């Protein structure tokens, strides 16, 4: 499989930006809202040389940056 040239910039919960190659994205989990009304965190799971990395992002980040029509097979609902 050919490596992608598309890079996504994704913020984590500490506002640090992560450059992620599209080929490394394994899963996108949209935040759930808890019973008290507080939102959880979006999670981007990526492959890295040591295994996998999970980046926690503010709720809404995935829907803003990853078009569901393109990434539908990577979206996971919890």
DONU-746241 format. One record per residue (C-alpha): residue number from 0; x, y, z. Coordinates in nm, 2 decimals, padded with zeros to 4 digits, always signed. Layout:
N
[rec NUM,[X,Y,Z]]
...
END
This chain:
78
[rec 0,[+00.00,+00.00,+00.00]]
[rec 1,[+00.13,+00.34,-00.09]]
[rec 2,[+00.18,+00.59,+00.19]]
[rec 3,[-00.04,+00.90,+00.19]]
[rec 4,[+00.09,+01.26,+00.14]]
[rec 5,[-00.20,+01.40,+00.34]]
[rec 6,[-00.12,+01.53,+00.69]]
[rec 7,[-00.38,+01.62,+00.95]]
[rec 8,[-00.31,+01.86,+01.23]]
[rec 9,[-00.50,+01.75,+01.54]]
[rec 10,[-00.50,+01.93,+01.87]]
[rec 11,[-00.48,+01.74,+02.20]]
[rec 12,[-00.65,+01.83,+02.52]]
[rec 13,[-00.35,+02.04,+02.62]]
[rec 14,[-00.37,+02.24,+02.29]]
[rec 15,[-00.05,+02.07,+02.15]]
[rec 16,[-00.08,+02.01,+01.78]]
[rec 17,[+00.00,+01.66,+01.64]]
[rec 18,[+00.09,+01.61,+01.27]]
[rec 19,[-00.07,+01.28,+01.16]]
[rec 20,[-00.02,+01.11,+00.83]]
[rec 21,[-00.36,+00.99,+00.69]]
[rec 22,[-00.21,+00.64,+00.63]]
[rec 23,[-00.14,+00.60,+01.01]]
[rec 24,[-00.50,+00.67,+01.12]]
[rec 25,[-00.66,+00.35,+01.26]]
[rec 26,[-00.97,+00.48,+01.43]]
[rec 27,[-01.17,+00.79,+01.51]]
[rec 28,[-01.39,+00.79,+01.82]]
[rec 29,[-01.64,+01.07,+01.87]]
[rec 30,[-01.68,+01.19,+02.23]]
[rec 31,[-01.99,+01.08,+02.42]]
[rec 32,[-02.18,+01.31,+02.65]]
[rec 33,[-02.20,+01.19,+03.01]]
[rec 34,[-02.51,+01.18,+03.22]]
[rec 35,[-02.42,+01.51,+03.39]]
[rec 36,[-02.41,+01.68,+03.05]]
[rec 37,[-02.03,+01.71,+03.03]]
[rec 38,[-01.87,+01.61,+02.70]]
[rec 39,[-01.59,+01.35,+02.69]]
[rec 40,[-01.30,+01.36,+02.46]]
[rec 41,[-01.26,+01.27,+02.09]]
[rec 42,[-01.00,+01.01,+02.03]]
[rec 43,[-00.77,+00.96,+01.73]]
[rec 44,[-00.59,+00.62,+01.72]]
[rec 45,[-00.28,+00.61,+01.51]]
[rec 46,[-00.01,+00.36,+01.42]]
[rec 47,[+00.34,+00.45,+01.53]]
[rec 48,[+00.67,+00.27,+01.54]]
[rec 49,[+00.62,+00.14,+01.89]]
[rec 50,[+00.26,+00.02,+01.83]]
[rec 51,[-00.04,+00.26,+01.86]]
[rec 52,[-00.09,+00.61,+02.00]]
[rec 53,[-00.42,+00.75,+02.12]]
[rec 54,[-00.46,+01.13,+02.10]]
[rec 55,[-00.74,+01.28,+02.32]]
[rec 56,[-00.89,+01.59,+02.16]]
[rec 57,[-01.16,+01.83,+02.26]]
[rec 58,[-01.51,+01.72,+02.18]]
[rec 59,[-01.60,+01.81,+01.82]]
[rec 60,[-01.25,+01.80,+01.68]]
[rec 61,[-01.30,+01.48,+01.48]]
[rec 62,[-01.62,+01.61,+01.32]]
[rec 63,[-01.45,+01.94,+01.23]]
[rec 64,[-01.14,+01.78,+01.07]]
[rec 65,[-01.24,+01.44,+00.94]]
[rec 66,[-01.52,+01.42,+00.68]]
[rec 67,[-01.74,+01.13,+00.78]]
[rec 68,[-01.81,+01.05,+00.41]]
[rec 69,[-01.44,+00.99,+00.35]]
[rec 70,[-01.35,+00.83,+00.69]]
[rec 71,[-01.67,+00.63,+00.75]]
[rec 72,[-01.48,+00.30,+00.79]]
[rec 73,[-01.26,+00.45,+01.06]]
[rec 74,[-01.54,+00.61,+01.27]]
[rec 75,[-01.63,+00.42,+01.59]]
[rec 76,[-01.94,+00.50,+01.80]]
[rec 77,[-01.93,+00.43,+02.17]]
END
